Amino acid sequence: MTNFGKLFKVFNRSKFSAVNQLMLIELAAIAVSLIWTLVSGHMSQMNFLGAVSGWSGLVYIVGFVLIARQAELAFTRDTYRLIPAKNVTFYVANLASSLVMFLYLILLQVGLHLVGFAVAWRKISSELGGMTMSHHLDFNGGDVAQIALTVILLILTVFILALTTVTLIHLTVSATNNFLPAAGKRVVDAILYIVVILLVMRVGVFLFSQLNQFMTTLNVQGLTNVVIPLVGMLVVAALESLISVFLMKRWVETVAN
């Protein structure tokens, strides 16, 4: 049987390539944005940071889609499923690989933002100095670390839940399609995709509401209020993973590449 480490490396290859290609596209988009700003005569120290921040949200969304797509292909393609491995090991290695690649994407975005802050530091420091003189900022390094930790936990938990949900829907569609006529397949697929859209919207609303609550309170009570729902989301993700592994073992058939 193939061990976890070897499976992890196999799953990482295609996802690593997809993330790197996405980063090249983002860099090209940032370059085009800066050229346009320069031509229009509005170039300033803040433009690079603004361009990075402006494209970052779209990059995260596209990055999730690309990583999720590569993860889903692994569940139904002979190239991966014919690898001798236990279903649980296969599933966990694929999920862990997706999580690491998303963290890699986050680190790349953080790196770009740090470059942007470095370029615009003189402007940012002068504005922060003005705010400090006119207003007392009532938070310290511990508050910043608490906010950063909460945001990271929220992002990673939502990513895991979203990925396990997409995987469960995909495997359910694959399993039901084996027993339904063509017309029935289309109806089931449409219903399941609507369910996925609703789930993603609910998760998105939850994420923004928790972030807003924590940014407003900035205290330990706020962190406690966030941790409890996060644990619940991870429990749901674990249950979805168990169902997905069961479907992989019993009803999901692979297709030739």
C-alpha positions, 0 to 999 in steps of 0.5 A: 500500500502507498503511504501517506507521504507518497500520496501527498507528494502525488496530489501536490504536483498538479495543485502546485502547478495550478497555483503557480500559474495563477500567480503568474496571471496575477502578476501580469494583471498587477503589471497591467494595472500599474501600467494603466495607472502610470499612463493615466498619470495617477501613479503613487507609492500606494498603487502597487499595494492597491493593485495587489489588494484589488486582485487578491480577493479574486485570486483566492476565489479562483485559487480555491476553484482550481485546488478543489477541481484538482482534488475532485479529479483525484477521486474519479480518475484512474490515474489516481484511484488505481494507486494502491492505497486505503480509502481513508489514507487517500482521502486525508492525503488529498485533503491535506494536500489541498489545505497546504496548497491553499496555505501556500497561496496565502503565503504568496499573497502575504509576500506580495502585500509585504512588498506593497507595504515596503514600497508604500511604507513612507506614506503609511507611516506618515498617516499612522503618525497622524492618527496616533497624534489625533486619536488614541489607538487602544490596542497592542501587539496582543490584540493584533496577534489575536485578530490575525489568529482568528482570521487565519482560523476562520479562513482555514476552517471555511476552506476545509468545510467548503472543500469537504462539502464540494467533495461530498456533493461531487461523490454523491453525484458520481454515485447517484449517476450510476443508478439513474437514467440520463434525464434523472441525472440532470435533475439530481445534478441541478438540485445538488448544485443549488444546494452547494450554492446555498451552502457556500452563501451561508458559509460566506455570510457566517464568515463575514458576520464573525469577522465583523463581530470580532473586529468590533469587540477586539477582546477575549470574549469575541475570540471565544464566541468565534471558536465555538462555531469553528469547532462545529464547522470542523465537526460537520467537515469530519462527518462529511469526510466519513460519508465521502470515504464510504461513497468512495469505497462502495459506489463511486466509479472511476473514469479513464483519463 
